[in-house]
Amino acid sequence: MSELSELAATVRDSKGLFLVVTGAGISLASGIPTFRGTDKDAVWKKDVTELGTHRFFRDNPVGSWSWYLKRFEALKDARPNAGHHALVQLEQARAARRLPFLLVTQNIDTLHAQAGSKELVEVHGSAAYVRCGSDDCELGSPKGRLLRSQIDQAKFLADPTDANVPRCPKCGDYLRQHVLWFDEYYGEHETYQWQRVLRAAATFDAVLFVGTSFAVGATELLSSAAIDRDKPAYSIDPSGRAPRGVTAIAQASEVALPELVKLVETA
């Protein structure tokens, strides 16, 4: 039996929570560069650990906004690919059998939501939102955020100066991206749903990682949970790399996931 067929059998046989965890690799076929991948535009090849921080935002709000808006240019024309749509089908197939499913994504690109995923945790935030940079403001609280479509970025894009950095409509402080920065913690904002991830780590029957390098806290937690709890764990990624105890399937997600759905549905 191939690893993909074995995974399909695991999906069919699992009566408890089936957990999927996606990283930047699932969106590569949609034209969005990865973080730590081998593609030439991988974000990690630049100094992301300095630019993607709260410290950099406070020291240089113009530089922070400029860097993120340049990154977000890649999202404008991006659309969900076959991998995103296959995960929606997998969720629907589980729902039809009244079986639990959860998708935890590290991606902020909103493609899973666009594809139609419902049981979704955007654990690193979302490019669709911004929030106030002040913790004392209602829109900067652990619950506060507002849609990016509600703010005017045109002035900043035309003239990226301090005077044109988007400001909070409540208190006038700088707005920030609604993303988890490298010097922040998962539990700092309720919409990251970190408590839901922790519950999933303690209860899942099986877990599938897709397009991730296993280099962030969420993947480390969940892959370790699979090993500690002796639960089936799989990884779909062209690199074929996976931690000990995780079965690697060396395929592109936009190819493997639709095939997985077929195997699940035709058995």
PyMOL commands that set and color helices and strands:
alter all, ss='L'
color gray80, all
select helices_A, chain A and resi 3-13+24-30+43-45+48-51+54-59+61-75+82-96+111-115+138-140+148-150+154-158+162-164+186-188+190-192+194-203+217-228+253-266
alter helices_A, ss='H'
color red, helices_A
select strands_A, chain A and resi 18-22+101-105+120-122+125-132+146-147+175-179+206-210+233-236+247-249
alter strands_A, ss='S'
color yellow, strands_A
deselect
rebuild
show_as cartoon
